[in-house]
């Protein structure tokens, strides 16, 4: 994987110090970013502040999840109508709903996975307002990169090209035995008939697995390589429609430099996930806009003068402006139905526990040998890379070969 340019911790700099640093000498990009991250920045307090930042931004880094596709008829994972709730009511012998997407369970019996696919992809979904909002960001030259956790490919259907499908794509399937590839669309009729799709190659008949990344599999190198570079270029982070439960994508907001403003647009409030080697809690998001993603981005677009209606099958310009409730000192604004209760003196009591650190505890895969680390086994994490872990054996054999031994590794606490 490409090396990270994570800035080293350094003493706080004043504006004068920063001016001296950047004049008369050529600084590395990492040093400049580190200096900027040490400077104070203006607090973001209102939707108007978000609009101003969006208007100024030139390189927006977006992290998106299942919430942007819910209005397309594709369920998310953790809501009351989500996939995991659906799995609980199906006759599957799975210890946890998340096991549906674990590679070990899929290898043992792919039937549960394909039964869910049969329900979820029973129609041909079309992009949402939020997908076209992302397309508008791209059209105006503002989209640095979209890191999508979705596998539905609706970003591409909407015309977004500057995106990375972090968890793979459902568009293609490959044989688990001979690696032959086919368009998933070509085997959907087989799946809809309740049959597990298999390879048509002579004497093969291996199971055709959609090219999505399951728990227990290593993410594509493209994710680490791109985020390592993009974190030094971004001037705004948008987190759209995701619970940020699944690592390593959930760690991106904590991996980018501290001076970059970060805005959440989501149904429920989020808490940043700590990096594996961090001891301190990460700073909170600058502002969280809570409610329906489509409603919120449509409102922002109207205020920015961005036309989305011409791209949508159902124009929304005739809708009345959404009701907004700003909660003092909370870094949150609710759109439509208030997501908060017990508001007093800026303190908020949540209806749910969605801000608690209930992230998915998942297996760590060694980037050296590709094996899943056993529970309690020692692991070593590269602090200079976004997502690079080694088991004890690979660390002893290969840590010095990783970028010539110039990267620092730290042993992780036992899981």
ABEGO torsion letter per residue (X at the ends): XBBBABBBBBBBBBAAAAAAAABGBBBBAAAAAAAAAABBBBBBABAAAAAAAAAABABBBBBBBAAAAAAAGBBBAABAABAAAAAAABBBBBABAAAAABAAAAAABAAAAAAAAAAAAABBBBBBAAAAAAAAAAAAGABABBBBABAAGAAAAAGBABBBBAAEBAABBBBAAAGBBBBAAAAAAAAAAGBBBBBABBGBGBBBBBBBBBBGBBBBAAAAAAAAAAAAABABBBBBGBAGABOAAAAAAAABBAABBBBBBBABBBBBBBBAABABBBBBBABBBBEBAAAAAAAAAAAAGBBAAAABABBAAABBBBBBBBBBGAGBBBBEBBABBGBBGGBBBBABAAABBABBBBBBBBAAAGBBBBBGBBBBBBAABABBBBBAAAAAAAAAABGGGABBBBBBBBX
